Amino acid sequence: MKPRHLAAVLLLGCASAFAADKVPLPSSQELAKLYSEDQADRSGGPGAKIDWNAVSLRDEQRELRVKQLLAAGPLGGGEAYYHAAMVLQHASEPDDYLLAHDLCVIAISKGEPKAKWLAAASLDRYLISIARPQRYGTQFRGTNNHPPRLAPIDPTVSDTLRQELDVPTLAEAKLKEADMVKFFEKAQANKTTR
């Protein structure tokens, strides 16, 4: 093969490989759908009645499908990895939270800025699930009878780290906690006056 032809073949091969990286994979489209469904299940708004048992069943189905897509090969661009991570963030097992965190790292490396906060949140969930304090202050815990409170936080993590991951400062998280407590108490008071 002549050098000129070889150069053309190599150039076409590189261009094809580059273009293939930019074309959304079918899994990317499916992950976008799974992500939308995941978010829709949680978008009832303040005071909305959500059937968490039904959501949990749908979550399990979505989590299984995300794992199948992961096993089949690359998911595509950063947004696809972010979508997969968000679905796994709503799982119930520590390994799923850790996998969500790993997927966020990949999403960030592929240029997805939304994955920064989720990387922190999924790590916090993982740590809480193994009985360790969260690092970033993204997770609140409450029950039907107790208002949401910040789960214990590792005091050695700085607000600088939080801000690098698009996480509110600890002071902002505590303000959010206070707002959530007020909302909870108001809702409880409304229940007793009915």
C-alpha positions as CSV (number, residue, x, y, z in Angstrom):
1,M,0.0,0.0,0.0
2,K,1.3,3.4,-0.9
3,P,2.1,5.8,2.0
4,R,-0.5,8.2,0.8
5,H,-3.2,5.5,0.9
6,L,-2.0,4.2,4.2
7,A,-2.3,7.7,5.7
8,A,-5.8,8.1,4.3
9,V,-6.9,4.7,5.7
10,L,-5.5,5.7,9.1
11,L,-7.1,9.1,9.0
12,L,-10.5,7.5,8.1
13,G,-10.1,5.0,10.9
14,C,-9.4,7.6,13.5
15,A,-12.3,9.8,12.3
16,S,-14.6,6.8,12.5
17,A,-13.4,6.0,16.0
18,F,-13.9,9.6,17.1
19,A,-17.4,9.8,15.6
20,A,-18.4,6.5,17.2
21,D,-17.5,8.0,20.6
22,K,-19.9,10.9,19.9
23,V,-22.9,8.8,18.7
24,P,-25.2,8.0,21.5
25,L,-25.4,4.3,22.2
26,P,-28.8,2.7,22.5
27,S,-28.0,2.1,26.1
28,S,-27.6,5.8,26.6
29,Q,-31.2,6.3,25.4
30,E,-32.5,3.6,27.6
31,L,-30.6,5.0,30.6
32,A,-32.1,8.4,30.0
33,K,-35.5,6.8,30.1
34,L,-34.7,4.9,33.3
35,Y,-33.4,8.1,34.9
36,S,-36.6,10.0,33.9
37,E,-38.7,7.2,35.4
38,D,-36.6,7.2,38.6
39,Q,-36.9,11.0,39.0
40,A,-40.7,10.9,38.2
41,D,-41.2,8.4,41.0
42,R,-39.7,11.0,43.5
43,S,-41.3,14.2,42.2
44,G,-44.4,14.3,44.2
45,G,-43.5,17.6,45.8
46,P,-43.7,18.6,49.5
47,G,-46.5,16.7,51.3
48,A,-47.3,14.5,48.4
49,K,-48.3,10.9,49.1
50,I,-45.8,8.6,47.4
51,D,-46.3,4.8,47.6
52,W,-42.7,4.0,48.5
53,N,-43.4,0.2,48.4
54,A,-44.4,0.6,44.7
55,V,-41.4,2.9,44.0
56,S,-39.1,0.3,45.7
57,L,-40.3,-2.4,43.3
58,R,-39.8,-0.2,40.3
59,D,-36.3,0.9,41.6
60,E,-35.3,-2.8,41.8
61,Q,-36.3,-3.3,38.2
62,R,-34.4,-0.2,37.1
63,E,-31.3,-1.2,39.1
64,L,-31.3,-4.7,37.6
65,R,-31.5,-3.2,34.1
66,V,-28.7,-0.7,34.7
67,K,-26.5,-3.6,35.9
68,Q,-27.4,-5.6,32.7
69,L,-26.4,-2.6,30.6
70,L,-23.1,-2.2,32.5
71,A,-22.4,-5.9,32.0
72,A,-23.0,-5.5,28.2
73,G,-20.3,-2.9,27.8
74,P,-19.6,0.9,27.8
75,L,-22.6,3.1,28.4
76,G,-21.6,6.0,26.3
77,G,-20.9,9.6,27.4
78,G,-20.8,11.2,30.8
79,E,-24.5,11.8,30.9
80,A,-25.3,8.1,30.5
81,Y,-23.0,7.2,33.4
82,Y,-24.6,9.9,35.4
83,H,-28.1,8.5,34.7
84,A,-26.9,5.0,35.6
85,A,-25.4,6.3,38.9
86,M,-28.6,8.1,39.8
87,V,-30.6,5.0,39.5
88,L,-28.2,3.0,41.6
89,Q,-28.0,5.8,44.1
90,H,-31.6,4.9,45.0
91,A,-30.8,1.2,45.6
92,S,-30.7,-0.3,49.0
93,E,-27.3,-2.1,49.2
94,P,-23.9,-0.6,50.1
95,D,-22.3,-2.1,47.0
96,D,-24.8,-0.3,44.8
97,Y,-24.0,3.0,46.4
98,L,-20.3,2.4,45.8
99,L,-21.0,1.4,42.2
100,A,-23.0,4.6,41.8
101,H,-20.0,6.6,43.1
102,D,-17.7,4.8,40.7
103,L,-20.0,5.6,37.8
104,C,-20.0,9.3,38.9
105,V,-16.2,9.3,38.7
106,I,-16.5,8.1,35.2
107,A,-19.2,10.6,34.3
108,I,-17.0,13.4,35.7
109,S,-14.0,12.2,33.7
110,K,-16.3,12.3,30.6
111,G,-17.3,15.9,31.4
112,E,-20.6,15.6,33.1
113,P,-20.8,18.3,35.8
114,K,-24.0,17.1,37.4
115,A,-22.1,14.0,38.5
116,K,-20.0,16.0,41.0
117,W,-22.8,16.4,43.6
118,L,-24.0,12.8,43.0
119,A,-20.4,11.5,43.6
120,A,-20.5,13.1,47.0
121,A,-24.0,11.9,47.7
122,S,-23.4,8.3,46.7
123,L,-20.3,8.2,48.8
124,D,-22.2,9.6,51.7
125,R,-24.9,7.0,51.3
126,Y,-22.3,4.2,51.1
127,L,-20.6,5.4,54.3
128,I,-23.9,5.6,56.2
129,S,-24.9,2.2,55.0
130,I,-21.7,0.7,56.5
131,A,-22.2,2.6,59.8
132,R,-19.6,5.3,59.1
133,P,-20.2,9.1,59.2
134,Q,-20.9,10.8,55.9
135,R,-18.3,13.1,54.5
136,Y,-20.1,15.8,52.7
137,G,-23.4,16.3,54.5
138,T,-25.8,15.3,51.6
139,Q,-27.9,12.8,53.5
140,F,-30.7,13.4,56.0
141,R,-32.5,10.7,58.0
142,G,-35.9,10.8,59.5
143,T,-39.0,8.7,60.0
144,N,-42.8,9.3,60.0
145,N,-42.5,10.2,63.6
146,H,-39.2,12.1,63.6
147,P,-38.1,15.0,61.5
148,P,-35.3,14.7,59.0
149,R,-31.9,15.4,60.5
150,L,-28.4,15.4,59.0
151,A,-26.8,12.0,59.3
152,P,-23.6,12.2,61.3
153,I,-20.8,14.0,59.4
154,D,-17.1,13.5,59.4
155,P,-15.8,16.8,60.9
156,T,-12.5,16.6,59.0
157,V,-14.0,17.3,55.6
158,S,-13.8,21.0,54.7
159,D,-16.3,23.2,53.0
160,T,-13.7,23.7,50.3
161,L,-14.0,20.0,49.4
162,R,-17.8,20.3,49.5
163,Q,-17.8,23.3,47.1
164,E,-15.5,21.5,44.7
165,L,-18.2,18.8,44.4
166,D,-21.0,21.3,44.1
167,V,-22.2,20.4,47.6
168,P,-23.6,23.1,49.9
169,T,-21.4,24.1,52.8
170,L,-22.1,22.5,56.2
171,A,-23.7,25.7,57.4
172,E,-26.0,25.6,54.4
173,A,-26.8,22.0,55.1
174,K,-27.7,22.8,58.6
175,L,-30.0,25.6,57.4
176,K,-31.7,23.1,55.1
177,E,-32.1,20.7,58.1
178,A,-33.7,23.5,60.1
179,D,-36.1,24.2,57.2
180,M,-36.9,20.5,56.9
181,V,-37.6,20.3,60.6
182,K,-39.9,23.3,60.5
183,F,-41.8,21.8,57.5
184,F,-42.1,18.5,59.4
185,E,-43.4,20.1,62.6
186,K,-45.9,22.2,60.6
187,A,-47.1,19.0,58.8
188,Q,-47.4,17.2,62.2
189,A,-49.4,20.1,63.7
190,N,-51.7,20.1,60.7
191,K,-52.4,16.4,61.3
192,T,-53.3,16.9,64.9
193,T,-55.7,19.7,64.2
194,R,-57.7,17.7,61.7
